[in-house]
Amino acid sequence: MLTAIQIFLLALVLFFISRVVLRAREKVIPAKTAVFWSIIWLSALIGILLPKTTTQLAGIFGVGRGVDIIVYISLVLLFYLVFRVYVMIEDLRRDITSLVRQIALQNASMPPKSTAGKKSGR
């Protein structure tokens, strides 16, 4: 029989899986990303429905409890994802800087617009 927390987590994970599938169908996320997140959420689903599997996994890695191995794996995954986001932000920053330079150079080579005929605000 499922406990209240298992039912809650099960509903949450099923919702997350539906979001991954929806975003993949809409082509918002690439197929590789959808597969990655599907594996993550399906692993969570297994851990929720079969909690003894996490204890067995912990035993394989020499960790005391199943929840400990989940925390360790989650931390490693989060650090990896933060690193990926950092790299993407740096790439975007570099691209924006390059675009701003190109636009500035284009505007500098253009003749200034004539202000003749405009009324001065003074």
Secondary structure, 3 states (H helix, E strand, C coil): CCCHHHHHHHHHHHHHHHHHHHHHHCCCCCHHHHHHHHHHHHHHHHHHHCCHHHHHHHHHHCCCCHHHHHHHHHHHHHHHHHHHHHHHHHHHHHHHHHHHHHHHHHHHHCCCCCCCCCCCCC
